[in-house]
Amino acid sequence: MNISAVLIVKDEEKNIVDCLDSLSFVDEIVVVDDNSTDRTIELAERLAKEKAIKIFKRELDNDFSAQRSFGVEKTTNDWVLFVDADERVTKELATEINESLTPNTEYGGFLIPRIDFMWGKQLKHGETGNIKLLRLFDKQKGSLKGKVHEIWETKNKVGVLSSPIKHYPHPTVGDFLQEINFYSDLRSRELFEKGEKSNLFSIIIYTKAKFLQNYFLKRGFLDGTPGFIHAILMSLHSFLVRGKLWLLWQKYQ
């Protein structure tokens, strides 16, 4: 079965080459760039001389689902693999994908486990410790839902692969903080548009619950200092989402 990979990128010069190299097993790669100001496009174009890479420029406009959907529309194969620039497809996963896709498969998609590495350590616990994402799917049998943490939904049977994608996010705490601020803006706006409210109680509860969930219930403490930092910053994300949501209602009520 032929496979297309879709990447949405912005200023990923440090990641784009390794990511694209890990996709050598697919038949087509679609890169959708959100007006990068670094060498992302230059590096992708250089690799396009050797690989089947198609590059498109399109503004994100705070809608990841629309951006990925645009990428899917540009693919020529039914089976599509979503990969982020800071992720790497392992050789084992590439082999498993090729072996799992058969012409008459009953599956509409496959969940893929992801392993997160932060600051030199694999996070085996917390909310990223046992995560599986529906990243491989038949585009004729589903659609994307959600503007921010978008997911592919299908009514067909979903399989589960065992080999992982490796994820290398947030090289520094500063990068993590910038991303939290950006995503909390989008998430609070999304909740506001859905009519969800926030108050002092929900701000406190969501913030505390997120830390307790990641650090204690999901045993993030077993990941040492990186696990503690991750739990703190994810609780900060919850605080910012609920706080910004409250401010939106104050502004527009």
Buried (B, 14 or more C-beta within 10 A) or exposed (E): BEBBBBBBBBBBBBBBBEBBEBBEBBBBBBBBBBEBEEBBBEBBEBBBEEBEBBBEEBEBEBBBBBBBBBBBEBBEBBBBBBBBBBBBBBEEBBEBBEEBBEEEBEBBBBBBBBBBBBBEBBBBBBBBBEBBBBBBBBBEBBEBEBBBEBEBBBEBEBBEBEBBBBBBBBEEEEEBBEBBEEBBBBBBBBBBEEEEEBEEEBBEEBBEEBBEBBBEEBBBBEBEEBBBBBBBBBBBBBBBBBBBBBEBBEEEE
